Amino acid sequence: MKKEFFTTSEVALFLGISRQAVFKKIKAGKIKAQKVGRSFSINKKNLAEILGTVLTEQQKREIEKSVGKTIREYSETLKLLGQE
């Protein structure tokens, strides 16, 4: 039987952090979790994002914004470096 959901303790082990740190990340919205009774449950589908193997849409937008800013600010320097 494959698990669909993980406990905060299991996620803490995956991430190499404490359970308290997992709770803080849940509260901050960095980890999506469902409240089940007095505990939290984290869906397996969210693990890739939590472990950093998948970029969220917000992360993609931030990267695009940073690249655009770099190109605007350093376009001439980048062109000169490309000619060498």
Secondary structure, DSSP 4 states (H G I P E B T S, - for coil): ---SEEEHHHHHHHHTS-HHHHHHHHHTTSS--EEETTEEEEEGGGHHHHTTSS--HHHHHHHHHHHHHHHHHHHHHHHHHHH-
